[in-house]
Amino acid sequence: MTRSLTQSTLPWLCLFFFSATALNFDELTIGAGNFKLSPFDLLFLVIVAIKFSRLGQPGAYALPSSSVIIPMALQCLALTYLAATSFPKPGIAGPDVARDLRIVLYFMSIPFLCYKDIDSASAYATLQRTIVISGVAVAGFLLAEQLTGFSVTEPLRNVRLAVWLLPFAILSIIYFPGTLRLGPLSAYLLTLFLFVALAMSLNRSQYLQLAVTVALAALLGSQARALHKTILLFVPAIVAGLAVFYLIGYMDVLIDRIFTVQELEYDSSYGARIQEMEGQMDLFHQAPIFGHGAGLRSWVMGEEGFELSTFAHNSWAFYLMKFGIVGTGLIMLTPLAIMLVSLIRPYAHPGLELHRRYMLCCLPIYITVDSMSGGLAYAPKTAFLGFMLCYSLSLAANAAATEPVVQRIRTGLGAGRTAHHG
């Protein structure tokens, strides 16, 4: 029996992703003490409600494949630990505890809440369209800001915009133009649009992320002719984008931003980050095993200075400070297990294999690069990570369902009905 749209978490997952990346504005949040309720928080609750509404179905209690059970068991262990240790302590407010726990819950829970509903070629097409549409919206907001306040002497930067999404939207256009129904010209123009927005964000982490992502895509994407498309699509877009920057006098700003990496010791924001990380590690050394707990607040240079504990430019320092070695290890086992079971082994099904290679170009580099600038300690980014881990976990689940069919075809025992997981 086919599930109706209202019973599936897929459309709500896509709305959750879009709101976390493209609608992350202060004007849309509702304050509750130090906790800010955003649209994606409400959509997460909708997803949870849908899952509870389906508990009456017999299939809700069927055991998943071993590739899903392993990370799910680790998730349950980590959630049990958090439930037992994250009650408010003296001097720690309840909203602060909730704020920290939601950061963890998004990337630990979203994969298991939604992976079952990503079970067809049309579902994967919906995910890809969501990534690209969200990327175009982010790029549109960023370029609109540039048009209204453009300056080469005081360049605009909006750190709330989800610039981290743009490399993966560009990669989607390279890997899945047919799925996205893009012709050569529209694919090129979209790539150019996204690249110009990314470059004008002046975000060095995403420059690195884009370079590594596209390089990996060219190496791993033989099935999608990614190297060919990179040469014919991405390289001309870079050339055209740089020509645009030259014409508007922005080239010097871009060059200065890239090549001042060697002079970071003179950068005041870099000095502040060093102070933040040193303060976080000092707190970690005070409670290295179990941490200070969720909700801890502390500052560098007093309460008017830099807050260490509600945001961290180094995610690992943030987790070690809050949850200690034990808690950090348990929390990180879930995403690590999902990546291991879903991305390490090639799939026999060509559609799933193409998506696996796409995720190989996305997830590892995102976690590696963005964790050094707060990627796992900032709710919109962990919402994004939850979506990507859900995408990844669905590949393992669908591969487990498809393997018997593929084996029957290979051994000549009958084709049966093939699953549509392209």
Backbone torsions as a table, in degrees:
resi	resn	phi	psi	omega
1	MET	NA	131.7	-179.1
2	THR	-80.7	133.5	177.7
3	ARG	-72.0	143.4	175.6
4	SER	-75.6	164.6	-177.9
5	LEU	-60.5	-36.7	-177.3
6	THR	-71.2	-20.7	-180.0
7	GLN	-90.1	-14.0	-178.6
8	SER	-88.9	142.9	176.3
9	THR	-84.0	-9.9	-172.8
10	LEU	-58.2	-51.7	-179.6
11	PRO	-62.8	-32.6	179.1
12	TRP	-73.5	-33.9	174.8
13	LEU	-62.1	-41.8	-179.7
14	CYS	-68.3	-39.2	175.2
15	LEU	-65.0	-39.3	176.4
16	PHE	-57.6	-46.5	179.7
17	PHE	-63.7	-47.2	-178.1
18	PHE	-61.8	-43.5	-177.8
19	SER	-69.5	-33.9	179.7
20	ALA	-71.9	-28.0	-176.3
21	THR	-99.7	-46.0	-172.8
22	ALA	-98.2	-15.2	-176.3
23	LEU	-120.4	33.6	-178.4
24	ASN	-88.4	73.8	-178.3
25	PHE	-120.4	142.6	178.7
26	ASP	-58.7	-32.6	-177.8
27	GLU	-64.0	-20.3	-177.5
28	LEU	-98.7	2.7	-177.9
29	THR	-97.6	154.8	175.6
30	ILE	-116.5	120.7	-177.4
31	GLY	-80.1	136.9	173.5
32	ALA	-135.7	83.4	-172.3
33	GLY	69.0	-129.2	177.0
34	ASN	-87.1	-1.1	179.3
35	PHE	-95.4	129.1	178.5
36	LYS	-111.0	119.4	-178.7
37	LEU	-88.2	117.9	-177.1
38	SER	-105.5	165.3	177.8
39	PRO	-55.1	-37.8	-178.1
40	PHE	-70.3	-24.2	173.5
41	ASP	-64.1	-42.9	179.4
42	LEU	-66.4	-38.9	179.1
43	LEU	-68.5	-32.6	174.0
44	PHE	-61.3	-41.6	178.5
45	LEU	-65.1	-35.3	176.0
46	VAL	-62.7	-43.4	178.5
47	ILE	-60.8	-44.7	178.5
48	VAL	-61.5	-42.1	-179.9
49	ALA	-63.4	-39.9	178.8
50	ILE	-63.8	-42.3	178.3
51	LYS	-62.6	-40.3	177.5
52	PHE	-65.5	-36.5	-179.7
53	SER	-66.8	-20.5	-179.2
54	ARG	-94.6	3.6	-179.8
55	LEU	-67.4	-17.3	177.9
56	GLY	-78.7	-10.1	179.6
57	GLN	-81.2	137.4	-178.9
58	PRO	-56.4	-36.1	-178.0
59	GLY	-67.2	-14.3	-178.6
60	ALA	-67.1	-19.6	-175.3
61	TYR	-107.7	6.8	177.1
62	ALA	-74.2	136.9	179.2
63	LEU	-70.5	134.2	177.3
64	PRO	-74.2	178.3	178.1
65	SER	-67.7	163.6	-178.3
66	SER	-61.0	-31.1	179.9
67	SER	-66.4	-21.7	176.9
68	VAL	-96.1	-35.0	-177.1
69	ILE	-61.7	-40.1	-176.5
70	ILE	-60.2	-56.9	178.0
71	PRO	-65.5	-29.6	179.0
72	MET	-66.2	-40.4	178.0
73	ALA	-63.9	-41.1	177.9
74	LEU	-65.4	-36.8	177.2
75	GLN	-63.0	-45.4	179.2
76	CYS	-61.0	-39.5	178.3
77	LEU	-63.2	-45.6	-179.6
78	ALA	-65.6	-41.4	179.8
79	LEU	-66.1	-36.4	176.5
80	THR	-63.5	-42.7	177.7
81	TYR	-61.6	-45.2	-179.6
82	LEU	-64.2	-40.3	179.2
83	ALA	-63.6	-34.2	-177.0
84	ALA	-80.9	-21.6	-172.8
85	THR	-115.9	-8.6	-171.1
86	SER	-105.2	33.2	173.0
87	PHE	-82.4	149.8	-177.5
88	PRO	-58.7	134.3	177.5
89	LYS	-106.3	168.4	178.2
90	PRO	-53.9	127.6	-179.9
91	GLY	86.3	-1.4	179.7
92	ILE	-114.5	124.0	-176.9
93	ALA	-84.4	147.9	179.9
94	GLY	-57.7	-45.9	178.1
95	PRO	-58.9	-32.7	177.6
96	ASP	-67.8	-37.7	176.5
97	VAL	-63.3	-45.9	179.7
98	ALA	-61.4	-38.9	179.6
99	ARG	-60.8	-44.0	-179.2
100	ASP	-71.8	-38.0	-177.4
101	LEU	-69.6	-32.7	-179.9
102	ARG	-66.6	-31.3	176.6
103	ILE	-57.7	-42.3	-178.6
104	VAL	-75.5	-41.9	-173.8
105	LEU	-62.5	-34.1	-175.9
106	TYR	-62.5	-48.8	-177.0
107	PHE	-84.5	-12.1	176.5
108	MET	-90.7	-30.4	-171.5
109	SER	-103.3	-38.4	-176.4
110	ILE	-53.8	-42.7	-179.6
111	PRO	-56.9	-41.6	-175.8
112	PHE	-82.3	-21.8	177.3
113	LEU	-75.2	-29.9	-167.5
114	CYS	-122.1	-10.2	-170.1
115	TYR	-62.5	-31.1	-177.1
116	LYS	-65.1	-26.5	-176.8
117	ASP	-85.6	-2.7	174.2
118	ILE	-100.6	84.5	-167.6
119	ASP	-134.6	21.8	-178.2
120	SER	-159.0	168.2	176.8
121	ALA	-61.8	-38.2	-179.8
122	SER	-66.4	-33.3	177.8
123	ALA	-66.3	-42.6	178.1
124	TYR	-67.6	-34.6	175.4
125	ALA	-63.1	-38.3	177.2
126	THR	-63.1	-42.0	177.2
127	LEU	-61.2	-44.4	-178.5
128	GLN	-66.2	-41.3	177.5
129	ARG	-63.2	-37.6	179.0
130	THR	-62.9	-42.9	179.4
131	ILE	-61.6	-45.8	-176.3
132	VAL	-72.1	-43.6	179.6
133	ILE	-61.8	-42.6	178.4
134	SER	-63.8	-41.6	178.4
135	GLY	-62.7	-41.8	178.4
136	VAL	-64.6	-39.7	178.3
137	ALA	-63.5	-44.9	178.4
138	VAL	-61.0	-46.0	179.4
139	ALA	-62.2	-38.6	178.8
140	GLY	-63.2	-45.4	177.6
141	PHE	-61.4	-42.5	-177.3
142	LEU	-65.1	-45.1	-178.7
143	LEU	-71.6	-30.6	175.7
144	ALA	-64.1	-40.1	175.5
145	GLU	-62.0	-40.1	179.5
146	GLN	-64.4	-38.0	-179.4
147	LEU	-66.6	-34.3	-176.9
148	THR	-86.9	-18.3	-177.9
149	GLY	-143.3	37.6	-174.7
150	PHE	-65.7	136.8	177.5
151	SER	-157.0	134.1	176.1
152	VAL	-92.1	-14.1	178.1
153	THR	-89.6	-33.8	176.0
154	GLU	-130.9	76.7	-174.6
155	PRO	-59.5	143.8	179.0
156	LEU	-79.0	139.5	171.7
157	ARG	-138.1	133.7	176.2
158	ASN	-122.9	101.4	-174.4
159	VAL	-75.8	-10.0	179.3
160	ARG	-81.3	-22.9	179.6
161	LEU	-69.8	143.7	-172.8
162	ALA	-81.4	64.8	-179.6
163	VAL	-63.1	-26.5	-179.5
164	TRP	-61.7	-17.9	-179.8
165	LEU	-78.0	-28.9	-168.7
166	LEU	-60.7	-40.5	177.3
167	PRO	-58.3	-35.2	-177.3
168	PHE	-78.4	-29.7	174.0
169	ALA	-67.4	-40.0	175.8
170	ILE	-62.7	-42.5	179.2
171	LEU	-64.3	-36.4	177.1
172	SER	-59.8	-40.5	179.9
173	ILE	-66.1	-37.1	178.9
174	ILE	-69.3	-41.8	-174.4
175	TYR	-84.8	-34.4	-168.7
176	PHE	-130.1	48.0	179.0
177	PRO	-63.0	-35.6	178.5
178	GLY	-66.4	-44.5	177.7
179	THR	-60.5	-37.9	-179.3
180	LEU	-84.6	-3.5	179.5
181	ARG	58.4	49.1	-179.7
182	LEU	-111.0	128.1	172.0
183	GLY	-79.6	172.8	-177.9
184	PRO	-56.7	-43.8	-177.6
185	LEU	-68.3	-46.3	-179.2
186	SER	-65.9	-36.2	177.1
187	ALA	-63.8	-41.8	179.5
188	TYR	-65.3	-45.9	-178.1
189	LEU	-65.0	-38.8	177.1
190	LEU	-65.2	-42.4	178.4
191	THR	-61.5	-43.7	177.8
192	LEU	-61.2	-45.3	-179.6
193	PHE	-59.2	-46.9	-179.0
194	LEU	-67.6	-39.4	-179.0
195	PHE	-66.3	-42.9	179.5
196	VAL	-61.3	-43.3	178.7
197	ALA	-63.1	-44.1	179.9
198	LEU	-61.7	-44.3	-179.2
199	ALA	-64.7	-38.5	-177.7
200	MET	-76.0	-10.2	176.4
201	SER	-72.4	-19.0	-178.6
202	LEU	58.2	34.6	-179.2
203	ASN	-101.3	103.7	-175.0
204	ARG	-64.3	-35.1	-179.7
205	SER	-60.3	-40.2	-178.5
206	GLN	-76.9	-25.3	171.4
207	TYR	-60.5	-47.9	178.9
208	LEU	-62.8	-42.5	-179.1
209	GLN	-61.6	-43.2	179.7
210	LEU	-64.0	-44.6	-178.0
211	ALA	-61.3	-47.1	-178.3
212	VAL	-69.5	-40.6	-179.0
213	THR	-61.1	-48.2	-178.3
214	VAL	-68.2	-37.3	177.8
215	ALA	-62.9	-45.2	177.1
216	LEU	-63.0	-40.3	-179.6
217	ALA	-61.4	-40.4	179.4
218	ALA	-65.0	-34.7	-179.8
219	LEU	-76.6	-38.9	-172.7
220	LEU	-95.7	-12.3	-169.9
221	GLY	-99.2	40.1	179.2
222	SER	-60.5	-35.9	-179.6
223	GLN	-63.2	-33.9	-179.9
224	ALA	-98.2	8.8	-177.3
225	ARG	52.6	44.7	-173.0
226	ALA	-66.9	-37.4	179.1
227	LEU	-63.0	-44.6	178.5
228	HIS	-59.9	-45.0	-178.5
229	LYS	-70.1	-33.3	178.1
230	THR	-62.6	-42.7	-179.4
231	ILE	-68.7	-41.0	-174.9
232	LEU	-87.8	-17.4	-173.2
233	LEU	-118.0	-55.0	-172.5
234	PHE	-75.0	-44.6	-179.0
235	VAL	-61.6	-47.7	175.7
236	PRO	-60.5	-33.3	178.2
237	ALA	-65.7	-39.3	177.0
238	ILE	-63.5	-46.0	-179.8
239	VAL	-60.5	-45.8	179.8
240	ALA	-65.6	-39.4	179.1
241	GLY	-63.0	-43.5	178.3
242	LEU	-65.3	-33.5	176.4
243	ALA	-65.2	-39.1	176.9
244	VAL	-61.9	-45.3	-179.9
245	PHE	-61.6	-39.3	179.2
246	TYR	-64.0	-41.8	-177.7
247	LEU	-66.7	-33.7	-178.1
248	ILE	-94.6	5.4	177.6
249	GLY	76.4	22.8	-175.6
250	TYR	-99.3	-3.5	-175.0
251	MET	-62.8	-41.5	-179.6
252	ASP	-63.8	-37.5	177.8
253	VAL	-61.5	-45.1	-178.7
254	LEU	-65.4	-44.5	-179.7
255	ILE	-63.7	-44.0	179.1
256	ASP	-60.8	-39.7	-178.8
257	ARG	-65.0	-39.1	-177.7
258	ILE	-75.1	-44.9	-170.8
259	PHE	-91.0	0.2	173.6
260	THR	-86.8	6.5	174.8
261	VAL	-57.4	-34.8	-179.2
262	GLN	-71.8	-12.6	-178.0
263	GLU	-114.0	28.8	-175.5
264	LEU	-63.5	-24.7	-179.3
265	GLU	-65.4	-17.2	177.3
266	TYR	-97.1	0.8	-178.6
267	ASP	-88.8	120.6	-176.6
268	SER	-63.7	-36.8	179.5
269	SER	-67.3	-35.5	177.3
270	TYR	-65.5	-42.1	177.3
271	GLY	-61.1	-38.1	177.8
272	ALA	-65.0	-39.1	179.2
273	ARG	-64.4	-39.4	177.8
274	ILE	-62.9	-42.0	177.7
275	GLN	-62.5	-41.1	178.3
276	GLU	-60.3	-49.4	-176.5
277	MET	-65.5	-39.7	177.8
278	GLU	-63.3	-40.7	177.5
279	GLY	-65.0	-40.2	178.3
280	GLN	-63.9	-42.7	-179.4
281	MET	-69.7	-31.3	173.8
282	ASP	-62.3	-42.6	177.7
283	LEU	-66.1	-37.8	177.2
284	PHE	-61.0	-42.2	-179.6
285	HIS	-65.2	-22.9	177.6
286	GLN	-73.8	-29.4	-179.6
287	ALA	-145.3	70.8	-170.8
288	PRO	-72.2	-27.2	-172.9
289	ILE	-80.9	-53.2	-175.3
290	PHE	-113.7	-4.1	178.0
291	GLY	74.1	-177.4	-179.0
292	HIS	-90.2	-9.2	178.2
293	GLY	95.9	158.3	177.8
294	ALA	-63.8	145.3	177.1
295	GLY	94.6	-7.7	179.4
296	LEU	-61.6	137.1	175.4
297	ARG	-126.3	137.2	177.3
298	SER	-158.6	164.2	-171.9
299	TRP	-134.9	156.7	165.0
300	VAL	-101.3	133.2	179.4
301	MET	63.8	36.9	174.6
302	GLY	83.0	175.9	-174.2
303	GLU	-68.5	-14.5	176.1
304	GLU	-92.3	-0.2	-178.1
305	GLY	-94.6	-142.4	-176.1
306	PHE	-93.1	126.2	179.7
307	GLU	-82.6	130.5	-176.2
308	LEU	-82.4	-30.2	-159.1
309	SER	-108.8	-11.4	174.3
310	THR	-97.0	-15.6	175.3
311	PHE	-152.5	140.4	-179.4
312	ALA	-135.8	133.6	175.7
313	HIS	-75.0	-16.6	174.1
314	ASN	-117.8	108.5	-174.1
315	SER	-63.0	-35.7	-176.4
316	TRP	-67.0	-38.1	175.9
317	ALA	-63.9	-38.9	178.5
318	PHE	-59.7	-49.8	-177.1
319	TYR	-68.6	-40.7	178.8
320	LEU	-64.0	-39.0	179.1
321	MET	-66.1	-43.2	-175.7
322	LYS	-80.4	-44.8	-168.3
323	PHE	-115.2	-4.7	178.9
324	GLY	70.9	-176.8	-179.0
325	ILE	-65.8	-42.6	-177.9
326	VAL	-64.4	-52.5	-178.0
327	GLY	-64.0	-42.6	179.5
328	THR	-62.5	-43.2	178.7
329	GLY	-60.7	-45.8	-179.5
330	LEU	-64.8	-42.6	-178.1
331	ILE	-64.5	-43.8	-174.9
332	MET	-78.1	-13.4	177.9
333	LEU	-64.1	-33.2	-177.9
334	THR	-64.6	-55.9	178.4
335	PRO	-63.2	-34.4	178.4
336	LEU	-63.8	-43.9	179.7
337	ALA	-64.4	-40.1	178.7
338	ILE	-61.0	-45.4	-179.6
339	MET	-65.7	-39.2	-179.1
340	LEU	-65.9	-45.9	-175.9
341	VAL	-74.7	-21.6	-173.4
342	SER	-107.7	-19.6	-171.8
343	LEU	-118.1	-17.8	-174.7
344	ILE	-73.5	-44.9	-172.5
345	ARG	-95.5	132.0	176.6
346	PRO	-63.1	152.7	179.5
347	TYR	-103.5	145.3	177.6
348	ALA	-72.2	-32.0	-179.6
349	HIS	-74.5	122.0	-173.8
350	PRO	-63.2	-35.2	179.0
351	GLY	-65.5	-46.7	178.7
352	LEU	-64.5	-36.4	-179.5
353	GLU	-64.9	-37.9	178.3
354	LEU	-64.4	-42.1	178.3
355	HIS	-67.8	-35.9	176.6
356	ARG	-60.7	-42.6	-179.9
357	ARG	-68.2	-35.7	175.0
358	TYR	-60.7	-46.0	-178.9
359	MET	-68.2	-33.3	176.2
360	LEU	-61.6	-32.6	178.1
361	CYS	-78.6	-17.3	-173.7
362	CYS	-101.7	-61.3	-168.0
363	LEU	-63.0	-54.0	-176.5
364	PRO	-59.1	-42.6	-177.5
365	ILE	-71.9	-33.8	177.8
366	TYR	-63.0	-49.0	-178.3
367	ILE	-64.8	-40.1	-177.9
368	THR	-66.7	-48.9	-175.3
369	VAL	-78.7	-48.4	-171.7
370	ASP	-77.3	-21.0	176.1
371	SER	-65.6	-22.2	177.8
372	MET	-82.2	-3.9	176.2
373	SER	-133.1	35.7	172.4
374	GLY	89.6	14.7	-174.2
375	GLY	-60.8	-30.5	-177.6
376	LEU	-107.4	12.5	-178.1
377	ALA	-128.2	25.6	-174.5
378	TYR	-142.8	119.9	-168.3
379	ALA	-54.2	-46.8	178.7
380	PRO	-59.9	-34.7	-179.7
381	LYS	-74.0	-34.1	177.4
382	THR	-75.8	-25.9	171.7
383	ALA	-64.9	-43.8	175.1
384	PHE	-59.4	-44.7	179.9
385	LEU	-63.6	-39.5	177.2
386	GLY	-60.0	-41.3	177.2
387	PHE	-61.3	-47.1	-177.5
388	MET	-67.8	-36.8	176.4
389	LEU	-67.8	-35.2	176.5
390	CYS	-63.8	-45.6	174.7
391	TYR	-53.2	-49.0	-177.8
392	SER	-64.2	-46.8	-178.4
393	LEU	-63.1	-35.1	179.2
394	SER	-62.3	-31.0	178.5
395	LEU	-63.6	-43.9	178.7
396	ALA	-64.2	-42.1	-179.7
397	ALA	-65.1	-43.1	179.8
398	ASN	-70.7	-32.8	176.6
399	ALA	-64.4	-41.0	178.5
400	ALA	-63.2	-35.2	179.0
401	ALA	-76.5	-27.3	-174.9
402	THR	-88.8	-28.7	-173.5
403	GLU	-53.9	-44.8	179.6
404	PRO	-60.1	-37.2	178.9
405	VAL	-66.3	-45.0	179.8
406	VAL	-62.1	-40.7	179.5
407	GLN	-64.3	-38.9	179.1
408	ARG	-64.7	-39.4	179.4
409	ILE	-65.3	-42.7	-176.8
410	ARG	-67.9	-35.7	-176.5
411	THR	-91.2	-1.4	177.2
412	GLY	75.1	22.5	179.9
413	LEU	-89.7	7.2	-179.9
414	GLY	117.6	138.4	-176.7
415	ALA	-76.5	-36.6	-175.9
416	GLY	63.6	-152.3	178.3
417	ARG	-104.7	121.0	-179.5
418	THR	-84.7	141.2	178.2
419	ALA	-77.6	148.5	-179.0
420	HIS	-101.9	87.7	-177.2
421	HIS	-116.8	28.3	-172.8
422	GLY	-63.9	NA	NA
